[in-house]
Amino acid sequence: MKRLKRRAKRTVVPSDNSVGMGSNVLSERMDSYQNILSSRWQALSPRDQLALAILSAFLLLFVGGYGGYSLHQAANSSKNDYQEQVADYFWLRAQAGNIDSNAMNAASTVDGAAAMPPANTISTLLNNSGIANAQVVAAGDAVQLSFNHASQAVVSAALGKLEQQGWKFTQLSMQQDLTNKSIQVQATVTS
């Protein structure tokens, strides 16, 4: 009987307090480490304590400074990447008109559909470039065009598109009207 009683005493059912005991064990270990460090600190000479304090401060400043520097570099890199992506986005957005009209013109020539007369092709290209009411007239193998526009950038883009499409300027005259600052263009192009 005594043997059975001893075994019964050894098997203890854990209670709800066992969870709290785990944190107490950790707390006790931390306290013991702090006591050991404190006793070793006290055992050092004042000169060694000062040297260890200066070394610890230097290490903290070095690690903190390097961490701050690397964080700053990562932030700058991220900012530069973002700015490049924004610049690429706006460049692509500005080029969308060129890309679409070139693709449309290439598709119409590849499909083998009835080719538009040169005057109509140039008129359509100028309209797509933002130049309305252009006078375009076929003159034999050449095409004569005349238009006014207020923006020099739009005029340059339209003339650039004509060159991209393979049109060659045989005559080009550009003048700026002094009263309303619009640009008057008269040109003759051949394919």
C-alpha positions in Angstrom: 0.0 0.0 0.0 2.8 2.4 0.7 4.1 2.0 -2.8 0.7 2.9 -4.3 0.5 6.0 -2.1 3.9 7.1 -3.2 3.0 6.9 -6.8 -0.2 8.8 -6.2 1.7 11.5 -4.6 4.1 11.8 -7.5 1.4 12.3 -10.1 0.3 15.9 -9.7 -2.5 17.3 -11.9 -1.4 20.7 -13.2 -3.6 23.6 -12.1 -4.3 26.9 -13.8 -1.4 28.4 -11.9 1.1 26.5 -14.0 0.9 29.1 -16.7 1.9 31.9 -14.3 4.8 29.7 -13.1 6.4 29.8 -16.6 6.6 33.5 -16.5 7.9 33.4 -13.0 10.7 31.1 -14.0 11.6 33.5 -16.8 11.5 36.4 -14.4 13.7 34.6 -12.0 16.3 33.8 -14.7 16.4 37.4 -15.8 16.9 38.5 -12.2 19.7 36.0 -11.7 21.5 37.2 -14.9 21.1 40.8 -13.8 22.6 39.9 -10.4 25.5 38.1 -12.0 26.2 41.1 -14.3 25.9 43.6 -11.5 28.3 41.6 -9.3 30.8 41.3 -12.2 30.4 45.1 -12.9 31.2 45.9 -9.2 34.2 43.6 -9.4 35.8 45.7 -12.2 38.1 48.5 -11.4 36.8 52.1 -12.0 39.1 52.5 -14.9 37.7 49.3 -16.5 34.2 50.4 -15.8 34.8 53.7 -17.6 36.4 51.9 -20.6 33.6 49.5 -20.9 31.0 52.3 -20.7 32.8 54.3 -23.4 33.1 51.1 -25.6 29.4 50.3 -25.1 28.4 53.9 -26.0 30.6 53.8 -29.1 29.1 50.5 -30.2 25.6 51.8 -29.7 26.4 55.0 -31.7 28.1 53.0 -34.5 25.2 50.5 -34.8 22.6 53.2 -34.6 24.4 55.4 -37.1 25.0 52.7 -39.5 21.4 51.6 -39.2 20.2 55.1 -39.8 22.5 55.5 -42.8 21.4 52.3 -44.4 17.7 53.2 -43.8 18.4 56.6 -45.4 20.0 55.0 -48.4 17.2 52.6 -48.9 14.6 55.5 -48.7 16.6 57.5 -51.3 16.8 54.5 -53.6 13.0 53.9 -53.2 12.3 57.6 -53.9 14.5 57.6 -57.0 12.8 54.4 -58.3 9.4 56.0 -57.7 10.4 59.2 -59.5 11.7 57.2 -62.5 8.5 55.2 -62.7 6.4 58.4 -62.6 8.6 59.9 -65.4 8.3 56.8 -67.5 4.5 56.8 -67.0 4.2 60.4 -68.1 6.5 59.8 -71.1 4.5 56.8 -72.2 1.3 58.8 -71.7 2.7 61.6 -73.9 3.7 59.1 -76.6 0.4 57.3 -76.6 -0.9 59.4 -79.5 2.2 58.7 -81.6 2.1 55.0 -80.9 -1.6 54.6 -81.7 -1.6 56.5 -84.9 1.6 54.7 -86.1 0.0 51.4 -85.3 -3.2 52.4 -87.1 -1.4 53.5 -90.2 0.8 50.4 -90.2 -2.3 48.2 -89.8 -4.1 49.9 -92.7 -1.1 49.4 -95.1 -0.5 45.8 -94.0 -4.1 44.7 -94.4 -4.0 45.4 -98.1 -7.2 47.5 -98.0 -7.8 50.1 -100.6 -5.1 52.8 -100.0 -6.5 56.2 -99.2 -5.5 59.0 -101.5 -2.3 60.9 -100.3 -4.3 64.1 -99.5 -6.8 62.2 -97.3 -3.9 60.4 -95.5 -2.2 63.7 -94.7 -5.4 65.3 -93.7 -6.2 62.4 -91.3 -2.7 62.5 -89.9 -2.9 66.3 -89.2 -6.4 65.8 -87.6 -4.9 63.1 -85.3 -2.1 65.4 -84.4 -4.5 68.1 -83.2 -4.5 70.4 -86.2 -8.1 71.0 -87.4 -9.2 72.8 -90.6 -6.0 72.1 -92.5 -6.2 72.8 -96.2 -4.7 69.7 -98.0 -4.7 69.6 -101.8 -3.2 67.0 -104.2 -1.0 68.5 -106.9 0.2 65.8 -109.1 2.6 63.5 -107.2 2.9 66.1 -104.5 0.5 67.3 -101.8 0.2 70.9 -100.7 -0.9 71.7 -97.2 -1.6 74.9 -95.3 -2.8 75.4 -91.7 -2.6 77.7 -88.7 -2.0 76.6 -85.1 -1.2 78.5 -81.8 1.1 75.8 -80.4 4.6 75.4 -81.8 4.9 72.0 -80.1 1.8 70.7 -81.9 3.1 72.0 -85.2 6.5 70.3 -84.7 4.8 67.0 -83.7 2.6 67.0 -86.7 5.5 67.7 -89.1 7.5 65.0 -87.4 4.7 62.5 -87.9 4.6 63.4 -91.6 8.3 62.6 -91.8 7.9 59.4 -89.8 5.3 58.3 -92.3 7.8 58.7 -95.2 6.7 62.1 -96.5 9.5 64.3 -97.8 9.3 68.1 -97.6 10.1 69.8 -100.9 9.0 73.2 -99.7 8.3 74.4 -96.1 7.4 77.9 -94.9 6.6 78.7 -91.3 5.7 82.2 -90.1 4.3 83.5 -86.8 1.4 85.9 -86.9 2.4 88.9 -84.7 -1.2 89.7 -83.6 -2.4 86.3 -82.3 1.0 84.5 -82.1 -0.3 81.6 -84.2 2.1 79.8 -86.6 1.2 79.7 -90.3 2.5 76.7 -92.1 2.6 76.1 -95.9 4.3 73.0 -97.2 4.6 70.7 -100.2 5.4 67.1 -99.5 6.0 64.0 -101.7 6.0 60.3 -100.8 
